[in-house]
């Protein structure tokens, strides 16, 4: 039997990181590579059997609400470029809050 999936982590400041399920870090030791904050929330997303056709979401997947994002659209090429790392609100429903 196989398992495919990923873990999603939000730091205390809302920065998001995703790790393959087999490479996920120890949450108590993890620090955000972007700002050095501790982990505040995590979710395990199971991709083994695909997404639910009705919702398009995988088991364990949580819709994250953007807190702050700053994109700039290049006038030359038309591509959007990230000027500042996107942050997310810590979800109240779904996933797991890390106390401490």
C-alpha angles and dihedrals in degrees: 000000000000134000128206125182148099141245121234120205131190119196124219088270094051100255111151127223128175127202133186109255091247094051101042115137128236102270096215090057099038121112124184111260089213102052109359095245123142124255113274104173138015141178133191112220117201112212095167098108099025133250125315105263092218096054104018088228131121122233108277094018115137127199105236121211114224113238099183134356133165118198125172121201112220111232091209103049102014092231121136116238125198109239095179132017113266116246127202136208113252104253118242093197122049131015123039132291115220110223121214 
